[in-house]
């Protein structure tokens, strides 16, 4: 079985909290067995939401590296240009 992703954990946890609070407010129970039953129902509902939610589609496919005419990969030819500074960058304006 795959590990759950972040969305499954988030939706499952939110469902547990919201379902438990809603069940406790709607039932109005104050007894220990009633509170335990509401918590168990919220937990089961949250697990059901997390398990039935679609998981990962599969491994991410990446494209093959692009080869240039010289036979090297395209990543080796990338150059980052230096920051350009205008000719009047060091002068004061309005003086």
N, C-alpha and C positions, 0 to 999 in steps of 0.2 A: 504494500500500500504506500502511495506517495505521501510525503509530508504535506500538510495543509499550507496553502499560500496565505499571504497577508489578508486578502479579501475574505477568504473563508473564516479566518480567525476573527476578523473584525465583525462580520455579519453574525457569526455564531455567538460571540460575546454580547453584542448588542441585543440579540434576540433573547438571550438568557436573562439579561437585566430587565429589559422592558416587559417581557412576558411574566416574569416573577412579580414585578411591581404591580402590573395590571391585575394579575390573579389575586394578589393580596388585597388590593384596593377593592376589587369587585366582589370578592367573597366576604370581606369583612371579618375574617376569622382571627381569633386571638389565642386559640389553643395551639399547643406544640404540634400535635399531629396534623392539624390543618395547615400550619406554616410549613411544615416539612413536606407535605403533599404539594403545596404550591411551588416550593423550591425545586422539588423533583420534576414536576411538570415543566417548569421553565427550563431546567437543565436538559431534559429530553427534547424539548422543542428546539433549543439552541443547537444541540448536536445534530438533530434532523436537518436543520437549515444548513449547517456547515457541511454535512456529508452530501446532501443533494445538490449543492451549488457546484457548477462546473469547475473543474480544476484546471491545471495547466494543459495546454493543447499539445505540447510535446516540446522536444528540444528546439532551440532557436537555430535556424539555418543561416549561416553566413556565406557570403559569396567568396569565391576564390580570389586571391590577390591578383591584381592586374599586372601583367608583364609588359615592359617597354621593349623597344627595338633592341636595346643593348642586353636584354636578358635579365635585368634586375627587376625586383618588385617595385611597384609604384611608390611604396612608403619611403624608400631610400632617397627618392628624388625630390621630395617635398621640402621646400625652403620657406621659412617664416620671414617675412620682410621686417626690417627694423622700423621703428616709429619714425615718421617724417616730421621734421621741424621746419616751419617756414622761415624765410630769411629775416623777417622782422619780429621774431618771437621774443628777442631779448630787449627790444626797445620799449620805452614807456609811451603810452598814448595820452595826448593832451597836455604834454609838458613843454 
